[in-house]
Amino acid sequence: MAARKQKKKVVKMKRRQNFLAGAILLIFSACLLILFIQSITKEHVSIYEVTDTKIADDEVIRGVIVRDESVVKTKKNGFVNYYVGEGAKIGANTVVYSIDETGQFAGDISAIESDNISLSDDDTREIRNDIASFRQNFDLSEYNSVTNFKYNIDNTLLKMTTVSLLEQLDKVMKKKDTSSLELVKAKQPGIISFCSDGLEDLSIDNITKDNFKNMTDNWTQLRTTGSVDKGNVVYKLVNSEKWSVVLPLSDKQYKKIYDKTTIPVTFKKDGLKTTAEVSTFIIDSSYYAKLDFDKYMIRYLENRYVDIEIEFNNADGLKIPISSIFKKKFYIIPKEYITRDDDSGSEGVMVLTYRKDGTKKRTFKSVGTYYEAENDNVYINASICKAGSTITHGKNSMQLEKTTKLDGVYNCNQGFCEFRRIEKLYSNDEYSIVSKDTKYGLSTYDHIILNPSIISEDEIIY
């Protein structure tokens, strides 16, 4: 009998749905997502390594020169010959020039023999320097530089041969009738110049904005070998070696300089470095600085406008970002109130409180000293107790009331935040230069917190 195939019947079991496991899994996933988002959006503690640096906050500003100067005019018509050179210091009654009304002496004076005139090594060196300067700066497009070069060489020779020229002139005058020739002497001492720009009357009292619109030298050379008319300017006399340079300032420049009395400067023309007395003033809502000097005036006798590099700030110290700096509150107490705990060996103060029964209780509070003033006061963390708390020293006691705020940063060399006081030497919008000699302060290669607002003192850095 054929075996019968048995049919197998499969019974499907209903699976029980576990809603609790699904909810837990969903919550866990949501937490992971939240933590991930927080890790992306949360501001993290940033650390900066302190570096030693030196900065010079310099700016070049063009200013106008103000001198005590006046022009001298001739009182008659005639041919002029000069016997002193540019920049010569003269005394009263020094012969400056001669004027020949008829012109009969013009040929004789110009033909004065100079066989006996010799140049020293210094004289020769000065002429060579003039020639070298001309060759270095020569430009075919500026023909007037050739005229200026000739003028400078003539002037150099004139300064070197003044005495000989006057001796030769005396010989000429003995041979002819001198009724038409007049030797003109200086009426007062000063420094001779043969350049004029019409600004000889410029002073601090009459300076205006217009003086800073077109700040280029515009000189007229006064020395001539031809004839002049009565009333013409024949030379300029600077009456004092004290002089000033007035500089136009921006708002930022004014803020950097207004509280200074002296300032280091460098003249860009020749690299001269010196210190000027400085004062500031305002004209028509515009800021200006006046730099006063009592020497070097002759070096810039042929300039009305000069470029000056101002050293607004010069700091040598530790460079830290502005974002790392914050202010911390401190109590100011006499240094004698600082005591040392026998058990821990740490410094602190004894805080006086009262028990319920009215008896006194003294509790040691450990504090760090952040600053010692010259009057033997110290600054302690204001977070140790509430204002008005009493501290003791022997039989003496005082209330914690006097407070102040000090600039500082969080140092994290030890893995936790520790306040360090700073003394700013220079600051701008990005960083500060602070002293490296501050007691309880920073040192080179210290690590500080860039964003102290998101962390607390003594908090551990992970």
HUDASUL-V684259 format. One record per residue. N is the residue number from 1. RES is the residue in one small letter. NEAR is the number of other C-alpha atoms within 8 Angstrom. Layout:
n=N res=RES near=NEAR
n=N res=RES near=NEAR
//
This chain:
n=1 res=m near=2
n=2 res=a near=3
n=3 res=a near=4
n=4 res=r near=4
n=5 res=k near=4
n=6 res=q near=4
n=7 res=k near=4
n=8 res=k near=4
n=9 res=k near=4
n=10 res=v near=4
n=11 res=v near=4
n=12 res=k near=4
n=13 res=m near=4
n=14 res=k near=4
n=15 res=r near=4
n=16 res=r near=4
n=17 res=q near=4
n=18 res=n near=6
n=19 res=f near=6
n=20 res=l near=6
n=21 res=a near=7
n=22 res=g near=8
n=23 res=a near=8
n=24 res=i near=8
n=25 res=l near=8
n=26 res=l near=8
n=27 res=i near=8
n=28 res=f near=8
n=29 res=s near=8
n=30 res=a near=8
n=31 res=c near=8
n=32 res=l near=8
n=33 res=l near=8
n=34 res=i near=8
n=35 res=l near=8
n=36 res=f near=8
n=37 res=i near=8
n=38 res=q near=8
n=39 res=s near=7
n=40 res=i near=6
n=41 res=t near=6
n=42 res=k near=6
n=43 res=e near=5
n=44 res=h near=4
n=45 res=v near=9
n=46 res=s near=7
n=47 res=i near=8
n=48 res=y near=8
n=49 res=e near=8
n=50 res=v near=13
n=51 res=t near=9
n=52 res=d near=9
n=53 res=t near=9
n=54 res=k near=8
n=55 res=i near=8
n=56 res=a near=9
n=57 res=d near=8
n=58 res=d near=9
n=59 res=e near=8
n=60 res=v near=8
n=61 res=i near=10
n=62 res=r near=11
n=63 res=g near=14
n=64 res=v near=13
n=65 res=i near=12
n=66 res=v near=12
n=67 res=r near=12
n=68 res=d near=10
n=69 res=e near=11
n=70 res=s near=10
n=71 res=v near=10
n=72 res=v near=9
n=73 res=k near=10
n=74 res=t near=11
n=75 res=k near=6
n=76 res=k near=8
n=77 res=n near=11
n=78 res=g near=12
n=79 res=f near=15
n=80 res=v near=13
n=81 res=n near=10
n=82 res=y near=9
n=83 res=y near=12
n=84 res=v near=12
n=85 res=g near=13
n=86 res=e near=10
n=87 res=g near=9
n=88 res=a near=10
n=89 res=k near=8
n=90 res=i near=10
n=91 res=g near=9
n=92 res=a near=9
n=93 res=n near=8
n=94 res=t near=8
n=95 res=v near=11
n=96 res=v near=11
n=97 res=y near=12
n=98 res=s near=13
n=99 res=i near=13
n=100 res=d near=14
n=101 res=e near=10
n=102 res=t near=8
n=103 res=g near=9
n=104 res=q near=7
n=105 res=f near=9
n=106 res=a near=9
n=107 res=g near=8
n=108 res=d near=9
n=109 res=i near=10
n=110 res=s near=6
n=111 res=a near=6
n=112 res=i near=9
n=113 res=e near=6
n=114 res=s near=6
n=115 res=d near=5
n=116 res=n near=5
n=117 res=i near=7
n=118 res=s near=5
n=119 res=l near=8
n=120 res=s near=6
n=121 res=d near=6
n=122 res=d near=7
n=123 res=d near=9
n=124 res=t near=9
n=125 res=r near=8
n=126 res=e near=9
n=127 res=i near=10
n=128 res=r near=8
n=129 res=n near=8
n=130 res=d near=11
n=131 res=i near=9
n=132 res=a near=8
n=133 res=s near=8
n=134 res=f near=9
n=135 res=r near=7
n=136 res=q near=6
n=137 res=n near=6
n=138 res=f near=8
n=139 res=d near=7
n=140 res=l near=5
n=141 res=s near=4
n=142 res=e near=8
n=143 res=y near=8
n=144 res=n near=6
n=145 res=s near=9
n=146 res=v near=8
n=147 res=t near=8
n=148 res=n near=8
n=149 res=f near=11
n=150 res=k near=8
n=151 res=y near=8
n=152 res=n near=9
n=153 res=i near=10
n=154 res=d near=8
n=155 res=n near=10
n=156 res=t near=12
n=157 res=l near=8
n=158 res=l near=11
n=159 res=k near=12
n=160 res=m near=8
n=161 res=t near=9
n=162 res=t near=11
n=163 res=v near=6
n=164 res=s near=9
n=165 res=l near=10
n=166 res=l near=9
n=167 res=e near=8
n=168 res=q near=10
n=169 res=l near=10
n=170 res=d near=8
n=171 res=k near=8
n=172 res=v near=10
n=173 res=m near=9
n=174 res=k near=7
n=175 res=k near=6
n=176 res=k near=6
n=177 res=d near=7
n=178 res=t near=7
n=179 res=s near=5
n=180 res=s near=8
n=181 res=l near=10
n=182 res=e near=9
n=183 res=l near=9
n=184 res=v near=9
n=185 res=k near=10
n=186 res=a near=12
n=187 res=k near=6
n=188 res=q near=7
n=189 res=p near=10
n=190 res=g near=11
n=191 res=i near=12
n=192 res=i near=15
n=193 res=s near=14
n=194 res=f near=11
n=195 res=c near=11
n=196 res=s near=11
n=197 res=d near=9
n=198 res=g near=5
n=199 res=l near=6
n=200 res=e near=11
n=201 res=d near=7
n=202 res=l near=9
n=203 res=s near=8
n=204 res=i near=6
n=205 res=d near=4
n=206 res=n near=6
n=207 res=i near=8
n=208 res=t near=7
n=209 res=k near=7
n=210 res=d near=6
n=211 res=n near=9
n=212 res=f near=10
n=213 res=k near=6
n=214 res=n near=6
n=215 res=m near=10
n=216 res=t near=6
n=217 res=d near=8
n=218 res=n near=5
n=219 res=w near=7
n=220 res=t near=7
n=221 res=q near=8
n=222 res=l near=10
n=223 res=r near=8
n=224 res=t near=8
n=225 res=t near=7
n=226 res=g near=6
n=227 res=s near=9
n=228 res=v near=9
n=229 res=d near=9
n=230 res=k near=9
n=231 res=g near=8
n=232 res=n near=8
n=233 res=v near=10
n=234 res=v near=11
n=235 res=y near=13
n=236 res=k near=14
n=237 res=l near=12
n=238 res=v near=13
n=239 res=n near=10
n=240 res=s near=10
n=241 res=e near=10
n=242 res=k near=11
n=243 res=w near=14
n=244 res=s near=11
n=245 res=v near=11
n=246 res=v near=12
n=247 res=l near=12
n=248 res=p near=12
n=249 res=l near=11
n=250 res=s near=7
n=251 res=d near=7
n=252 res=k near=7
n=253 res=q near=8
n=254 res=y near=13
n=255 res=k near=8
n=256 res=k near=8
n=257 res=i near=9
n=258 res=y near=8
n=259 res=d near=6
n=260 res=k near=8
n=261 res=t near=7
n=262 res=t near=8
n=263 res=i near=12
n=264 res=p near=11
n=265 res=v near=12
n=266 res=t near=11
n=267 res=f near=12
n=268 res=k near=10
n=269 res=k near=7
n=270 res=d near=5
n=271 res=g near=7
n=272 res=l near=8
n=273 res=k near=8
n=274 res=t near=7
n=275 res=t near=8
n=276 res=a near=11
n=277 res=e near=10
n=278 res=v near=12
n=279 res=s near=10
n=280 res=t near=11
n=281 res=f near=8
n=282 res=i near=8
n=283 res=i near=9
n=284 res=d near=4
n=285 res=s near=5
n=286 res=s near=8
n=287 res=y near=13
n=288 res=y near=13
n=289 res=a near=13
n=290 res=k near=12
n=291 res=l near=12
n=292 res=d near=11
n=293 res=f near=11
n=294 res=d near=8
n=295 res=k near=7
n=296 res=y near=8
n=297 res=m near=11
n=298 res=i near=7
n=299 res=r near=6
n=300 res=y near=8
n=301 res=l near=9
n=302 res=e near=7
n=303 res=n near=8
n=304 res=r near=11
n=305 res=y near=11
n=306 res=v near=12
n=307 res=d near=11
n=308 res=i near=12
n=309 res=e near=12
n=310 res=i near=12
n=311 res=e near=12
n=312 res=f near=12
n=313 res=n near=9
n=314 res=n near=10
n=315 res=a near=10
n=316 res=d near=10
n=317 res=g near=12
n=318 res=l near=14
n=319 res=k near=12
n=320 res=i near=11
n=321 res=p near=10
n=322 res=i near=9
n=323 res=s near=9
n=324 res=s near=13
n=325 res=i near=10
n=326 res=f near=9
n=327 res=k near=8
n=328 res=k near=8
n=329 res=k near=10
n=330 res=f near=12
n=331 res=y near=13
n=332 res=i near=12
n=333 res=i near=11
n=334 res=p near=9
n=335 res=k near=9
n=336 res=e near=6
n=337 res=y near=11
n=338 res=i near=9
n=339 res=t near=9
n=340 res=r near=9
n=341 res=d near=10
n=342 res=d near=5
n=343 res=d near=4
n=344 res=s near=5
n=345 res=g near=7
n=346 res=s near=7
n=347 res=e near=11
n=348 res=g near=13
n=349 res=v near=14
n=350 res=m near=13
n=351 res=v near=12
n=352 res=l near=12
n=353 res=t near=9
n=354 res=y near=9
n=355 res=r near=8
n=356 res=k near=5
n=357 res=d near=5
n=358 res=g near=6
n=359 res=t near=7
n=360 res=k near=8
n=361 res=k near=8
n=362 res=r near=8
n=363 res=t near=8
n=364 res=f near=9
n=365 res=k near=9
n=366 res=s near=8
n=367 res=v near=10
n=368 res=g near=8
n=369 res=t near=10
n=370 res=y near=11
n=371 res=y near=10
n=372 res=e near=10
n=373 res=a near=7
n=374 res=e near=5
n=375 res=n near=4
n=376 res=d near=8
n=377 res=n near=11
n=378 res=v near=13
n=379 res=y near=12
n=380 res=i near=13
n=381 res=n near=12
n=382 res=a near=10
n=383 res=s near=5
n=384 res=i near=7
n=385 res=c near=6
n=386 res=k near=8
n=387 res=a near=7
n=388 res=g near=7
n=389 res=s near=10
n=390 res=t near=11
n=391 res=i near=13
n=392 res=t near=13
n=393 res=h near=9
n=394 res=g near=5
n=395 res=k near=5
n=396 res=n near=6
n=397 res=s near=9
n=398 res=m near=7
n=399 res=q near=9
n=400 res=l near=13
n=401 res=e near=7
n=402 res=k near=7
n=403 res=t near=9
n=404 res=t near=8
n=405 res=k near=8
n=406 res=l near=10
n=407 res=d near=11
n=408 res=g near=12
n=409 res=v near=14
n=410 res=y near=13
n=411 res=n near=13
n=412 res=c near=13
n=413 res=n near=8
n=414 res=q near=4
n=415 res=g near=8
n=416 res=f near=12
n=417 res=c near=13
n=418 res=e near=9
n=419 res=f near=9
n=420 res=r near=12
n=421 res=r near=14
n=422 res=i near=13
n=423 res=e near=8
n=424 res=k near=9
n=425 res=l near=10
n=426 res=y near=10
n=427 res=s near=9
n=428 res=n near=6
n=429 res=d near=5
n=430 res=e near=8
n=431 res=y near=11
n=432 res=s near=13
n=433 res=i near=15
n=434 res=v near=13
n=435 res=s near=12
n=436 res=k near=10
n=437 res=d near=5
n=438 res=t near=10
n=439 res=k near=5
n=440 res=y near=9
n=441 res=g near=10
n=442 res=l near=10
n=443 res=s near=8
n=444 res=t near=9
n=445 res=y near=7
n=446 res=d near=11
n=447 res=h near=11
n=448 res=i near=14
n=449 res=i near=14
n=450 res=l near=11
n=451 res=n near=10
n=452 res=p near=12
n=453 res=s near=5
n=454 res=i near=7
n=455 res=i near=8
n=456 res=s near=8
n=457 res=e near=9
n=458 res=d near=7
n=459 res=e near=8
n=460 res=i near=7
n=461 res=i near=7
n=462 res=y near=3
//
